[in-house]
Amino acid sequence: MKRGSQGRERPLTVHDLNQLLLVCSLVLLVAVAAVRISSRSGLPSLLVYLGIGIAMGQDGIGDIHFNNAELTQVIGYAALVVILAEGGLGTKWKEIKPALPAASALALVGVAVSVGVTATAAHYLIDLEWRQALIIGAVVSSTDAAAVFSVLRKIPLPARVTGTLEAESGFNDAPVVILVVSFSTAGPVEHWYLLIGKIILELAIGAAIGIAVGWLGSWGLRHVALPASGLYPIAVMAIAVTAYAAGAMAHGSGFLAVYLASMAMGNAKLPHWPATRGFADGLGWIAQIGMFVLLGLLVTPHELGDDILPALAIGLVLTMVARPLSVVLCLTPFRVPWQEQTLMSWAGLRGAVPIVLATIPMVEGVEASRRIFNLVFVLVVVYTLVQGPTLPWLARKLSLGGEAEAADLGIESAPLERLSGHLLSVAIPKGSRMHGVEVAELRLPAGAAVTLVVREGKSFVPLPTTVLRRGDELLVVATDPVRDAAERRLRAVGHGGKLAGWLGTDGGGTGR
């Protein structure tokens, strides 16, 4: 709604819609182009998007006055749901399964340590009241998966490191949200055991709902053949959002629910998986761009001057004391080598979540809430700017960057409902060990066969002696009973070559 000349609200007109669509499309195009800049420089893309928002704001060339913290919080929550769903869909169970105990410790005990240390520093260093100090400590204690992996994906790392960081980033949003809301609405809690009990209960409810919704959604999508492949990505995202809404309405952690539901679907070998993954990835980019641009609009740069030094002081304690201490306390019992602990201490990037959570005290009317937002904003920007580009360098110095593993096959499954079978479309990537393997050496189970090979734009029916090459696309027909076995075997050969164990037990298949 827009206001007329007499202050009354008038409905949005088609002309207003045209202007809005033009501005939004131009912002998206600029943001997409800016991704290349961030990828070349090593900077997380969030800084670029924040810069676009600031440039459009009242201190920039756009001169847009925006101060609606409540709307920003609502849109930020919606964007976080999409981002967590995309992250869950891309999480490989085989990588995070061994890291679950360590990641859970970091997401719970590590967060508590970080909140305590950071809040104490904020109270004594910049003379904040305990309530405000605890809010800041809770707000900045959540790591951001999007910020971390936009940098770390450039170099291969041990599975334990990536699994721990990824799982921690997906899990720690939930307890941090509960803490920030509790401190913002009631101040410091007198009975800490009640707060701990509330966190455990909400996490348990969210986990139960997320796993249940994810399992039911996966089962339904695998057993119901939809009339169009484009419906599968929509259904997957709808199921993920359902998990969040159901978890939140049941007074549980909706963020944990959507992450676990998405992870369950992402590891369930759903039909048309590459299309679903691409759709979710696109939505995740839109959510990040929209959220960060809006957060950039909300900040007022000329008000940040007095908060720069205090933010740097808090960030220094968080980065050099709180995060390393939480990592050492949580990971030492699991005998994690010091090199990996060092990297994970430095990889605690703060991104979308802290800035969004900083709007909660503004909405709740907490005293000095605007200063809290400014402190968090400066802290996130400065320390992401420092940590992001140095993460690959640190990984190499710690000898944690090794050779890349064999590229996983791109397998898309289309159910053939009336024929009681599946058509598997298999793309052989550049690094696959399926290169040089004969069709007969695939040793597919009875009931599965390679029916067509597409090579350099030409298709032909292969012979048992046909040698497969990188860049080939295969069409494999499999009956329902052997569909999973055929896919596991294909992934096994892709990772281990023609000598890979039967059914991919030593081939490292992801199941997706």
C-alpha positions as CSV (number, residue, x, y, z in Angstrom):
1,M,0.0,0.0,0.0
2,K,1.1,3.5,-0.8
3,R,0.0,6.8,0.8
4,G,-1.8,9.5,-1.3
5,S,-1.5,13.2,-1.1
6,Q,-3.8,13.4,2.0
7,G,-1.9,10.7,3.9
8,R,-4.4,8.0,3.1
9,E,-3.3,4.6,1.9
10,R,-4.0,3.8,-1.7
11,P,-3.9,0.4,-3.4
12,L,-0.9,-0.7,-5.4
13,T,-1.5,0.2,-9.1
14,V,-0.2,-1.5,-12.2
15,H,2.2,1.4,-12.7
16,D,3.6,0.8,-9.3
17,L,3.9,-2.9,-10.0
18,N,5.8,-2.2,-13.2
19,Q,8.2,0.0,-11.3
20,L,8.6,-2.6,-8.6
21,L,9.3,-5.4,-11.1
22,L,11.8,-3.2,-13.0
23,V,13.8,-2.4,-9.8
24,C,13.7,-6.0,-8.5
25,S,14.8,-7.5,-11.8
26,L,17.7,-5.0,-12.1
27,V,18.8,-5.7,-8.5
28,L,18.8,-9.4,-9.3
29,L,20.8,-9.0,-12.5
30,V,23.3,-6.8,-10.7
31,A,23.5,-9.4,-7.8
32,V,24.0,-12.3,-10.2
33,A,26.7,-10.4,-12.0
34,A,28.4,-9.6,-8.7
35,V,28.7,-13.3,-7.9
36,R,31.5,-13.6,-10.4
37,I,33.3,-10.7,-8.6
38,S,32.9,-12.4,-5.2
39,S,34.0,-15.8,-6.6
40,R,37.2,-14.4,-8.1
41,S,38.1,-12.3,-5.0
42,G,37.2,-15.1,-2.5
43,L,34.8,-12.8,-0.7
44,P,31.5,-14.3,0.5
45,S,28.7,-13.0,-1.7
46,L,26.8,-11.7,1.3
47,L,29.1,-8.7,1.4
48,V,28.3,-7.8,-2.2
49,Y,24.5,-8.1,-1.6
50,L,24.8,-6.0,1.6
51,G,26.7,-3.4,-0.4
52,I,23.9,-3.3,-3.0
53,G,21.3,-2.7,-0.2
54,I,23.4,0.0,1.3
55,A,23.9,1.7,-2.0
56,M,20.1,1.7,-2.5
57,G,19.5,3.1,1.0
58,Q,19.1,6.6,2.3
59,D,22.9,7.2,2.5
60,G,23.4,5.8,-1.0
61,I,22.5,6.7,-4.6
62,G,19.1,5.2,-4.3
63,D,18.0,7.4,-1.4
64,I,15.4,4.8,-0.3
65,H,14.2,5.3,3.3
66,F,13.5,2.0,4.9
67,N,13.3,1.3,8.7
68,N,10.7,-1.5,9.0
69,A,12.5,-4.0,11.3
70,E,9.4,-6.2,11.7
71,L,9.0,-6.6,7.9
72,T,12.7,-7.3,7.7
73,Q,12.4,-10.0,10.4
74,V,9.5,-11.7,8.7
75,I,11.2,-11.7,5.3
76,G,14.4,-12.8,6.9
77,Y,12.8,-15.8,8.6
78,A,11.2,-16.8,5.3
79,A,14.5,-16.5,3.5
80,L,16.2,-18.6,6.2
81,V,13.7,-21.3,5.7
82,V,14.5,-21.5,2.0
83,I,18.3,-21.3,2.7
84,L,18.1,-24.1,5.3
85,A,16.0,-26.2,3.0
86,E,18.5,-25.8,0.2
87,G,21.4,-26.6,2.6
88,G,19.6,-29.7,3.9
89,L,18.9,-31.0,0.4
90,G,22.6,-30.7,-0.4
91,T,23.9,-32.3,2.8
92,K,25.4,-35.8,2.2
93,W,24.4,-38.2,5.0
94,K,27.6,-40.3,4.5
95,E,29.7,-37.2,5.3
96,I,27.9,-35.8,8.3
97,K,27.0,-39.2,9.9
98,P,30.4,-39.7,11.5
99,A,30.5,-36.0,12.5
100,L,27.1,-35.8,14.1
101,P,28.3,-36.2,17.8
102,A,30.9,-33.5,17.3
103,A,28.6,-31.2,15.4
104,S,25.8,-31.6,17.9
105,A,28.3,-30.7,20.7
106,L,29.4,-27.6,18.9
107,A,25.7,-26.6,18.2
108,L,24.7,-26.9,21.8
109,V,27.7,-26.8,24.2
110,G,29.7,-24.7,21.8
111,V,26.9,-22.1,21.5
112,A,26.6,-21.9,25.3
113,V,30.3,-21.3,25.7
114,S,30.3,-18.7,22.9
115,V,27.3,-16.8,24.4
116,G,28.9,-16.7,27.8
117,V,32.3,-15.5,26.8
118,T,31.0,-13.0,24.2
119,A,28.4,-11.6,26.6
120,T,30.9,-11.2,29.4
121,A,33.2,-9.3,27.0
122,A,30.4,-7.0,25.8
123,H,29.4,-6.3,29.4
124,Y,32.8,-5.3,30.6
125,L,34.5,-4.0,27.5
126,I,31.7,-1.7,26.2
127,D,29.7,-1.3,29.3
128,L,26.4,-2.9,28.1
129,E,23.7,-4.1,30.5
130,W,23.7,-7.8,31.0
131,R,20.5,-8.2,29.1
132,Q,21.9,-6.4,26.0
133,A,25.2,-8.2,26.4
134,L,23.5,-11.6,26.5
135,I,21.4,-10.7,23.4
136,I,24.6,-9.8,21.4
137,G,26.3,-12.9,22.7
138,A,23.4,-15.1,21.5
139,V,23.0,-13.3,18.2
140,V,26.6,-13.7,17.0
141,S,27.0,-17.3,18.2
142,S,25.4,-18.9,15.1
143,T,27.7,-19.8,12.2
144,D,26.4,-19.5,8.6
145,A,26.7,-22.4,6.2
146,A,26.2,-20.3,3.1
147,A,29.1,-18.0,4.1
148,V,31.4,-20.8,5.1
149,F,31.0,-23.0,2.1
150,S,30.9,-20.3,-0.5
151,V,34.6,-20.1,0.4
152,L,35.5,-23.7,1.4
153,R,34.0,-25.3,-1.7
154,K,37.0,-24.1,-3.7
155,I,39.3,-26.6,-2.1
156,P,38.8,-30.2,-1.1
157,L,38.8,-30.9,2.7
158,P,38.6,-34.0,4.8
159,A,35.1,-35.3,5.1
160,R,35.2,-34.9,8.9
161,V,35.9,-31.2,8.6
162,T,33.2,-30.4,6.0
163,G,30.7,-32.7,7.7
164,T,31.2,-31.1,11.1
165,L,31.0,-27.6,9.8
166,E,28.0,-28.3,7.6
167,A,26.0,-30.1,10.3
168,E,26.9,-27.4,12.9
169,S,25.7,-24.6,10.7
170,G,22.4,-26.4,10.1
171,F,21.9,-27.3,13.8
172,N,23.0,-24.3,15.7
173,D,20.4,-21.8,14.3
174,A,17.7,-23.5,16.4
175,P,19.1,-23.0,19.9
176,V,20.4,-19.5,19.1
177,V,16.9,-18.4,17.9
178,I,15.4,-19.7,21.1
179,L,18.0,-17.8,23.2
180,V,17.6,-14.5,21.4
181,V,13.9,-14.6,21.6
182,S,14.0,-15.5,25.3
183,F,16.5,-12.7,26.2
184,S,14.6,-10.2,24.0
185,T,11.2,-10.9,25.5
186,A,12.1,-11.5,29.2
187,G,15.6,-10.4,29.8
188,P,18.1,-12.6,31.7
189,V,16.4,-15.8,32.9
190,E,16.4,-16.3,36.6
191,H,16.2,-20.1,36.4
192,W,18.7,-21.3,33.8
193,Y,17.5,-24.9,34.0
194,L,14.1,-23.8,32.8
195,L,15.7,-22.2,29.7
196,I,17.8,-25.3,29.1
197,G,14.7,-27.5,29.4
198,K,12.8,-25.3,26.9
199,I,15.6,-25.5,24.4
200,I,15.8,-29.3,24.7
201,L,12.0,-29.7,24.4
202,E,11.8,-27.4,21.3
203,L,14.7,-29.1,19.6
204,A,13.2,-32.5,20.3
205,I,9.8,-31.5,18.9
206,G,11.4,-29.9,15.8
207,A,13.6,-32.9,15.2
208,A,10.7,-35.4,15.5
209,I,8.5,-33.4,13.1
210,G,11.3,-32.8,10.6
211,I,12.3,-36.4,10.4
212,A,8.7,-37.5,10.1
213,V,7.7,-35.0,7.5
214,G,10.9,-35.7,5.5
215,W,10.4,-39.5,5.6
216,L,6.7,-39.3,4.6
217,G,7.4,-36.8,1.9
218,S,10.2,-39.0,0.5
219,W,8.0,-42.0,0.5
220,G,5.2,-40.2,-1.2
221,L,7.4,-38.7,-4.0
222,R,9.0,-42.1,-4.7
223,H,5.7,-44.0,-4.9
224,V,3.5,-41.4,-6.7
225,A,4.5,-40.7,-10.4
226,L,3.6,-37.0,-11.0
227,P,2.5,-36.1,-14.5
228,A,5.3,-33.5,-15.1
229,S,8.9,-33.5,-13.9
230,G,8.7,-29.8,-13.0
231,L,6.2,-30.7,-10.2
232,Y,8.8,-32.6,-8.2
233,P,11.0,-29.6,-7.2
234,I,7.8,-27.7,-6.2
235,A,6.6,-30.6,-4.1
236,V,10.0,-31.0,-2.4
237,M,10.2,-27.3,-1.4
238,A,6.5,-27.4,-0.3
239,I,7.3,-30.4,2.0
240,A,10.3,-28.6,3.5
241,V,8.2,-25.5,4.2
242,T,5.5,-27.7,5.7
243,A,8.1,-29.1,8.1
244,Y,9.1,-25.7,9.3
245,A,5.5,-24.5,9.7
246,A,4.4,-27.6,11.5
247,G,7.4,-27.5,13.8
248,A,6.9,-23.8,14.7
249,M,3.2,-24.2,15.3
250,A,3.8,-27.2,17.6
251,H,6.1,-24.9,19.7
252,G,9.2,-26.7,18.4
253,S,12.1,-25.6,16.4
254,G,10.9,-24.9,12.9
255,F,14.4,-24.3,11.6
256,L,15.7,-27.6,12.8
257,A,12.6,-29.3,11.4
258,V,13.1,-27.8,7.9
259,Y,16.8,-28.7,7.9
260,L,16.2,-32.4,8.9
261,A,13.2,-32.8,6.6
262,S,15.3,-31.5,3.7
263,M,18.2,-33.7,4.6
264,A,16.0,-36.7,4.7
265,M,14.6,-36.0,1.2
266,G,18.0,-35.1,-0.1
267,N,19.3,-38.6,0.7
268,A,16.3,-40.5,-0.5
269,K,17.1,-40.9,-4.2
270,L,14.0,-38.9,-5.3
271,P,12.9,-38.9,-9.0
272,H,14.3,-36.1,-11.2
273,W,16.8,-35.2,-8.5
274,P,19.1,-32.9,-10.6
275,A,16.1,-30.7,-11.6
276,T,15.1,-30.6,-7.9
277,R,18.6,-29.7,-6.8
278,G,18.9,-26.9,-9.4
279,F,15.5,-25.5,-8.5
280,A,16.3,-25.4,-4.8
281,D,19.7,-23.9,-5.5
282,G,18.1,-21.1,-7.5
283,L,15.6,-20.4,-4.8
284,G,18.4,-20.3,-2.2
285,W,20.2,-17.6,-4.3
286,I,17.1,-15.5,-4.6
287,A,16.5,-15.8,-0.8
288,Q,20.0,-14.8,0.0
289,I,20.0,-11.8,-2.4
290,G,16.6,-10.5,-1.3
291,M,17.4,-10.9,2.4
292,F,20.9,-9.3,2.3
293,V,19.7,-6.4,0.1
294,L,16.8,-5.8,2.6
295,L,19.3,-5.9,5.5
296,G,21.5,-3.4,3.7
297,L,18.5,-1.1,3.3
298,L,17.7,-1.3,7.0
299,V,21.2,-0.2,8.1
300,T,22.0,3.5,8.3
301,P,25.7,3.9,7.5
302,H,26.2,7.3,9.0
303,E,25.1,5.9,12.4
304,L,27.8,3.2,12.5
305,G,30.8,5.5,13.3
306,D,30.5,5.3,17.1
307,D,30.0,1.5,17.0
308,I,32.9,0.4,14.8
309,L,35.5,0.1,17.6
310,P,33.2,-1.6,20.1
311,A,32.1,-4.0,17.4
312,L,35.7,-4.8,16.5
313,A,36.5,-5.4,20.2
314,I,33.5,-7.8,20.6
315,G,34.4,-9.5,17.3
316,L,38.0,-10.0,18.4
317,V,36.9,-11.8,21.6
318,L,34.4,-13.9,19.6
319,T,36.9,-14.8,16.9
320,M,40.1,-15.3,19.0
321,V,38.7,-16.5,22.3
322,A,35.1,-17.6,22.3
323,R,35.1,-19.7,19.1
324,P,38.4,-21.4,19.6
325,L,37.5,-22.2,23.2
326,S,34.2,-23.7,22.2
327,V,35.9,-25.8,19.5
328,V,38.6,-27.1,21.8
329,L,36.2,-28.0,24.6
330,C,33.7,-29.7,22.2
331,L,36.1,-31.5,19.8
332,T,39.0,-32.6,22.0
333,P,37.0,-35.4,23.6
334,F,36.4,-36.7,20.0
335,R,40.2,-36.7,19.4
336,V,40.0,-34.3,16.5
337,P,43.5,-33.3,15.4
338,W,44.7,-29.8,16.3
339,Q,45.0,-28.9,12.6
340,E,41.3,-29.5,12.0
341,Q,40.4,-27.8,15.3
342,T,42.4,-24.7,14.1
343,L,40.6,-24.6,10.8
344,M,37.1,-25.0,12.3
345,S,37.9,-22.3,14.8
346,W,38.7,-19.8,12.0
347,A,35.8,-21.1,9.9
348,G,33.1,-19.8,12.2
349,L,31.8,-17.2,9.7
350,R,28.8,-15.1,10.7
351,G,26.4,-14.3,7.9
352,A,22.7,-14.1,7.4
353,V,21.5,-15.4,10.7
354,P,23.1,-13.0,13.1
355,I,21.9,-9.9,11.2
356,V,18.4,-11.3,10.9
357,L,18.3,-12.2,14.6
358,A,19.5,-8.7,15.5
359,T,16.1,-7.4,14.3
360,I,14.3,-9.4,17.1
361,P,15.2,-7.0,19.9
362,M,14.3,-4.1,17.6
363,V,10.8,-5.6,17.1
364,E,10.5,-6.4,20.8
365,G,11.4,-2.8,21.8
366,V,14.5,-3.7,23.8
367,E,16.5,-0.7,25.0
368,A,19.4,0.2,22.8
369,S,18.2,-2.4,20.2
370,R,19.3,-0.1,17.3
371,R,22.9,-0.1,18.7
372,I,22.8,-3.9,19.0
373,F,21.8,-4.1,15.4
374,N,24.6,-1.7,14.3
375,L,27.2,-3.6,16.4
376,V,26.2,-6.9,14.9
377,F,26.2,-5.5,11.4
378,V,29.7,-4.1,11.7
379,L,31.0,-7.3,13.3
380,V,29.6,-9.5,10.6
381,V,30.9,-7.4,7.7
382,V,34.4,-6.8,9.1
383,Y,35.2,-10.3,10.3
384,T,33.7,-12.0,7.3
385,L,35.9,-9.7,5.2
386,V,38.9,-10.8,7.2
387,Q,38.1,-14.5,7.6
388,G,36.5,-15.4,4.3
389,P,39.5,-14.8,1.9
390,T,42.0,-16.4,4.3
391,L,40.2,-19.7,4.8
392,P,41.6,-21.5,1.7
393,W,45.1,-20.2,2.6
394,L,44.8,-21.5,6.1
395,A,43.6,-24.9,4.9
396,R,46.6,-25.2,2.7
397,K,49.0,-24.1,5.5
398,L,47.5,-26.8,7.8
399,S,47.9,-29.4,5.0
400,L,44.2,-30.0,5.0
401,G,43.7,-29.4,1.3
402,G,44.1,-32.7,-0.6
403,E,43.4,-34.1,-4.1
404,A,39.8,-33.9,-5.2
405,E,37.8,-37.2,-5.0
406,A,36.4,-38.8,-8.2
407,A,33.5,-36.7,-9.4
408,D,30.1,-38.2,-8.6
409,L,27.8,-39.3,-11.4
410,G,24.8,-37.1,-12.3
411,I,21.9,-39.6,-12.1
412,E,18.3,-38.5,-12.8
413,S,15.5,-41.0,-12.2
414,A,12.1,-40.8,-14.0
415,P,9.5,-43.3,-12.7
416,L,7.7,-45.4,-15.4
417,E,4.6,-46.1,-13.4
418,R,2.6,-48.2,-15.8
419,L,5.7,-50.3,-16.7
420,S,6.8,-50.8,-13.1
421,G,10.2,-49.5,-13.8
422,H,12.6,-46.5,-13.8
423,L,14.5,-44.7,-16.5
424,L,17.9,-43.6,-15.2
425,S,19.7,-40.8,-17.0
426,V,23.4,-41.0,-16.2
427,A,25.9,-38.3,-17.0
428,I,29.6,-39.2,-16.8
429,P,31.5,-36.2,-15.5
430,K,35.2,-35.3,-16.2
431,G,36.7,-36.8,-13.1
432,S,34.7,-40.1,-13.1
433,R,36.5,-43.4,-13.0
434,M,33.8,-44.9,-15.3
435,H,35.9,-43.5,-18.2
436,G,37.4,-46.5,-20.0
437,V,35.0,-49.1,-18.6
438,E,33.2,-51.4,-21.0
439,V,29.4,-51.7,-20.7
440,A,29.6,-55.4,-19.7
441,E,32.1,-54.4,-17.0
442,L,29.4,-52.3,-15.2
443,R,28.0,-55.6,-14.0
444,L,24.5,-54.2,-13.5
445,P,22.0,-56.5,-11.7
446,A,19.6,-58.6,-13.7
447,G,16.7,-56.4,-14.6
448,A,18.8,-53.4,-15.5
449,A,20.5,-52.6,-18.8
450,V,22.2,-49.7,-20.7
451,T,19.8,-49.1,-23.6
452,L,21.3,-45.9,-25.2
453,V,24.5,-43.9,-25.2
454,V,24.7,-40.3,-26.3
455,R,28.2,-39.1,-27.3
456,E,29.1,-35.8,-28.8
457,G,25.5,-35.2,-29.8
458,K,25.0,-38.6,-31.4
459,S,23.1,-41.5,-29.9
460,F,23.6,-45.2,-30.4
461,V,22.7,-48.6,-28.9
462,P,25.8,-49.9,-27.1
463,L,27.3,-53.3,-27.4
464,P,28.6,-55.2,-24.3
465,T,32.2,-54.2,-25.5
466,T,31.4,-50.5,-25.9
467,V,33.9,-48.4,-24.0
468,L,32.4,-45.5,-22.0
469,R,34.0,-42.1,-22.0
470,R,33.9,-38.9,-20.1
471,G,31.0,-36.7,-21.2
472,D,28.8,-39.7,-22.2
473,E,25.2,-39.7,-21.2
474,L,23.6,-43.1,-20.6
475,L,20.0,-44.2,-20.5
476,V,19.6,-47.2,-18.1
477,V,16.3,-49.0,-17.7
478,A,15.7,-50.8,-14.4
479,T,12.8,-52.6,-13.0
480,D,11.4,-51.5,-9.6
481,P,13.1,-54.3,-7.5
482,V,16.6,-53.6,-8.8
483,R,16.4,-49.8,-9.3
484,D,18.3,-49.0,-6.1
485,A,20.9,-51.7,-6.7
486,A,21.5,-50.5,-10.2
487,E,22.1,-46.9,-9.1
488,R,24.4,-48.0,-6.3
489,R,26.4,-50.1,-8.7
490,L,26.7,-47.2,-11.2
491,R,27.9,-44.8,-8.4
492,A,30.4,-47.5,-7.2
493,V,32.0,-47.8,-10.7
494,G,32.0,-44.0,-11.0
495,H,34.1,-43.7,-7.8
496,G,36.1,-46.9,-7.9
497,G,36.3,-48.0,-11.5
498,K,35.4,-51.5,-12.9
499,L,37.0,-53.2,-9.9
500,A,34.6,-51.5,-7.4
501,G,32.8,-53.8,-5.0
502,W,29.4,-55.0,-5.9
503,L,26.5,-52.6,-5.1
504,G,28.9,-49.8,-4.5
505,T,29.9,-50.8,-0.9
506,D,33.4,-49.4,-1.6
507,G,32.6,-47.0,-4.3
508,G,31.5,-44.1,-2.1
509,G,28.1,-43.5,-3.6
510,T,26.0,-40.8,-2.1
511,G,22.7,-42.3,-2.8
512,R,21.5,-39.2,-4.5
